[in-house]
Amino acid sequence: MVKLMRKNFVYKSIFYLALTFILCTCNDPVFYAISLEVKPVEPQIKGVPTNFVIYDGRMYVASGNNVYAYNKDTEQNKIFWSKEAQPGGNIMQIAATSNYLYALCSTDQNNDGKTVIKRFDKKNSSWSQIGGILNNMDKINDIFATNDILFITAKASSTYYAIFYAVLYIANDNPDTVNELITADTDRNDTGEINGVAFDGESYFLSANDRGVYKIGDISEAALLIKYKDTNGNDVNINFSGIINLQDEANTILLIARNGDVYTVKDTITKIENVSMDKMATGTLAIWRENDQISSNRLLLAGRQDSLRYSYSYGYTYGYLELELDINGIRDGKNFVEPGKEPLSTVSYGGNERYQSTIGKNPVNYLFQAPPEIDGDMILFASTQKNGVWSYRDRNGIFQWNAE
């Protein structure tokens, strides 16, 4: 009898310990986040995709040697990705003006050799290489397009102490002429690699890493380098990682620094106080709209790399953050928050944990919302670092981030 009582006691103890463990772990945020994980989808567009662009009424992205277009079938009311003509070589970036689709391609499998720019002409439906760019340039690094101007940043020369860059451009109305905008001058130390371009309706602004911001009024004019100054008027090198037009009434140009602080630029660079990601910013920036009718319901999306403060609560360190905008720029009193934590969000309100367990685990290189004329649902897309193209959409009745 005593043995039986002891046996029952042991079984009951094990049962209650197991029950206690289950109840405790269900209340633990880590286990709760894990419970919201969704089954990964095999991506249609694999690898490390490029940025997204709009060209000739369609949305494009590239990965590896392939170019993909986001197509709309009006008869079947379906949207699908299709492979398009390949430019040749590994595609590192794409850009678009009203007449041409451009691709920066590497002819070396390791992307550390020669790079060329290919141009797709819709009139003859073919790719061709743009000549006359390299000349004295060691390598073409990046291409960006805004207001029908293609900007090209190239490594011009290097010394033991520094690398010098030049900025070139091609105007849409004169596509066969490559113009030099910023000369790499080894006698100065103000030439830097461009990481983004924005246009405010009057001037072009080129973010040049820790050098500052180049401002160009007329595209044929010399570039003015604007440096950030402290309260004593001294130049301060800020490590800017991204630039964007906020699409507000003033066409505000916003810069984000590597440490997550934000700035605006016009004639000077001004820091926006009390607004910061408090995370390391990748430089990925995008504007998201709730719908195509209400211009004030908008968000600035910013890619993050990891936290500047150590946290053991969750195992995610990537994804993106959101900052609410209005017609005047950043909405008063707002700061960056994780998706799903506030009513206006790219994900369902209260869906923060599912965000954490999906895209929050992925380094995001680019974010882009499909315009309503291409996709009435205005789907938000992401190019991830290694897991292909992702999107936020309804999958089997659950809105979630997953691979396309």
C-alpha positions, 0 to 999 in steps of 0.5 A: 500500500505504501509503495502504491501511494509513493508511486501515485505521488511520483506520477502526480508530481511529474504531472503537475511539474509538466503542467506547470512547465507548459503553463509557464512556457505559454506565458513566456514571450519567447515560446509565444513568438515561436508558436506564431511561426508560419511554415516557410514558403519556397521562394519563386525568386531565390538568392539575394534579390536587387532593389525594385523599380517601376518601368513601362508600367510594370514592377521589376526585380532581379536576382542572380542572372535573371530579371523578373517582372510583376505582371497583372492578368486582368482577365483572370484577375491574377498577378504573377512573376515572370522571367524576362530577357537577361542582360548577361552577367550577375545583376547587382542593381537595377534602375529605371527612367521613363525610357530605359531599364538599367542593370549593373552587372558583374562579369565575375562570379565573385562580384569583385571584378569588372562591372558593366551597365546594361540598358534595355530598350523597349523599342527593340526589346534587347539589352545593350552595354553602355560604353565609355563609362570605365575609361579611367575608372577602376569599377562601377559601384552603384547606379541610382535613378531619379527624375529621369537621370541615371546616376553612376558612382564609380571607384576612380582611383585609390591610394594606400590611405584612401579610395576616391570615387567619381559620380557620373550621370546619363540624362534620359533625353541624351542616353548615349552621353556619359557626363562626369558630375563629381570628379575624384580629386586626390588633392581633396578629401571630400569624394565619397561613395554614393549610397542613395539619391533623392530629388525634391522637385528643384535639386538633387541630393546625393548621400555620400557615406560619411562625407556629407551630402552633395546638392545639385541644382541644375544637373549640369552645375557643379555639386555643392558638398553640404557637411553637418555642423555642430553647435560650434559650427565645426564640420562633423562626419556623420555616417549616413546610410540612406536618403529618401524623399518623404513625399510630403507637401514640402518634398522633405529629403530625409537622411538616416545615419548608421546609428539610427538618427535622422536628419533633413537636408535642404541648404543645411543638414539638420538633425531631427531631435527625439527621433531615432531608431535606437537600432543600427540602420541598414540604409534601407528606406521606403514609403508605405501608404495604407491606401491610395486615397488618404495621403496622410496615412503613411509610414517611413520604413527603415531596415535595421540590422541589430539592437544597440542595446542588448536584449534577451527577450527575442531571437530576432535582430533584423527586419524593419521599423516604422515611423508615422508620417503626415503631410508635413513630414514626421508626425509630431510626437512619433518615433520608430516602432516595430510593425504591429505595435500601433494601429497604423502599420504594415502588418495587422494591429497586434501582429508584432509577434508574428512579424518577429518570427518571420521577416524580423529574423531576416536581413532586409536589403530593400523594401518596396510597395507595389503602386495601386495601378500595378497591384490594387492590394498595394502589396509590400515586398522585401528583398532579403539578404539570402532568402529571396523576395518576400511579401506581406499578404493573405496566405490561407486566411492569415496575413503574414510575411513569407517568401513570394 
